Amino acid sequence: MRALRITTNVGVTDIEEAKGFYTGFLGLGTEEFHLGWVARFTSPESGASLQLVSGDATAAADSAISVHTDDVDAAFAEAQSLGYEIVHPLTTEEWGVRRFFVRAPDGTVVNVVQHRD
């Protein structure tokens, strides 16, 4: 699998309540997107970013990180062939990404995602 970018997913109970700390104090002032249950905030100066997640919309578990790749189908096949636990099946989501969740051997749930071009 080829990782293009990795984004930390921070679990919060309320995105709007948490937003001020991350956008103000940490300087992640650009809101790239906000779907109500997940929002990405980025520093306009450095490009550093993170996602606030209040509960995944379609998966039974929340992921700790999102790994962006250019071939999610190949990554899914590789994860299966290596015997890793698939936590959320390969799915094309209504908000325009194709993704699956896999559990790392340490128990961390990883969202492997490909965005539409």
Beta strands, then each sheet from edge to edge (+ up, - down):
strand 1: 3-11
strand 2: 30-34
strand 3: 38-42
strand 4: 49-53
strand 5: 65-69
strand 6: 85-92
strand 7: 97-103
strand 8: 109-115
sheet 1: 2+ 3- 4+ 1+ 5- 8- 7+ 6-
end
